Amino acid sequence: MPPSFHGLSLEDETREFSQRCLYVKNGLRLFNCLLMKRNDTLRGHITELNNLAEKLDKVQKKTKTMSIAGGTTGTMGGVVAIVGIVLAPITMGASLIGTAVGAGMVASGTGMGIKAAMDNNKINSMDRKRLEEVVQTYKAEIADVELCLCFIHSGMAELRQYNFHRLQHADPEALRIARVAEAVHPGCNKSQQLGMKSEMILQGFARDMDLYYTDKDGQRLKKGSETKFATRIRGVTQELQEELNELHQVWQTFFLAASRF
């Protein structure tokens, strides 16, 4: 709640001021603790998302290569088989061998195409489940950090409404926190815009995910969408990394301001 000075004695105002400073101080401690403790985990999730995107690209390339190879093998096998059948009355045994080889090449080409499709379906199905787990975990872990930052900005905004000259006899530590709040004010506009930005990024990504998966079961990627989806994942990881870097820069701003007093 914003401070209300109406009808407050100097003693009551000082007591309320000191209490609000304590809240901000505890918020700063918690923000630092959460950021340091979860930094490696959050970066690990970002790396895993990038790895999933890389895996989708590899599957797409492998599927395309195997499909082309399978189609080529099948075509060549068909030609050999036809030639063998045409020449059968003349060459007898030799042409029948050619027919058998051709049939084997057709079967091999078909098998390569089927295997590629099976591998593709398997990896796509597995990746969606893991992708959703990583997104939910990241969102839960970053939410505490961003909420803490929102609390700090709100508390500092309240402290700046007090008349520090009137409260010169307040607790020295409370006055120090109030001066930190005043010092970071000119440069905190950008960090205030962070808010719950990482959560909004992930919510948008979760909504977009359905666009890339089939309507039938929602677990398999639409044919030909692997590369686009991998690009979308990389875009999300880049945004998350930028926001995480911003959080660290905000803490650096707080730390530098506190070291001045």
C-alpha positions, 0 to 999 in steps of 0.5 A: 500500500502507498504510504499515507502521511495524513494525521501521522506523528513524526514517530509513527511516520518514522516507524512506518518508513523503517518498516517499508525499508526493511521490506525492500531490504529483504526483497533485495536479499531474496532477489539476489538469492533466487537469481544466484541459486537458479541462474545455472538451472535457468541457463540449462533449460535454455540450452536444452530448448536449443538442443531440442531445436537442433534435434528437430533440424537434424531429424528433418535433414535425415528424413529428407536425405533418407526419403531421397535415397529411398526414392532413388534406390526404389527407382533404380530397382524398378528399372532393373526388375523391368529389364530382367523381366523383358530379357527373361525369355532370352537370358533365362537365369541371368535375367531372373537374378536381375529381377530378384536384385531389382525387387530387393532394391525396391524393398530396401528403398521403401524400408528406408522411407518407412524408417525415416518416417517412423524416426520422425514421428517418434522424435516429434512425439517425445520432443513435445512432452519434454518441451512442455515440461521445460517450458512449465519448469522455466516459467515456475522458476523465473516467476519468483525472480520476476515477482520479487523484482516487481515487489522491489520496484513497488517498495522503492517507489513508495520510499521515494514518496517520503521526505528524507530530511524530515526522517533524519533520525530514522534508523541509519540502515533504513535511510541507506536503503531509502537512498539506494531507492532514490539513486536507482530511480533514474535508471530503473525505468527499463528494468521496471518494464521487465515485469513478468516478461519471461512468463509472457514470452513462454505463454505466447510460445505455449499458445503457438505450439499447437500451430505446429502440431497435427490436430489429430493427437497434438503430439506429432509435428505437421509434415514440413514444419520441423524447420519453422518450429525449430526457428520459433524455439530458437527465437524464444530461447534468445528472448529468454536469454536476453531477459535473464541477462537483463535481470542480472544487469538490474541486480548489478545496478542495485549492488552498485547503488548500495555500495555508494552508501 
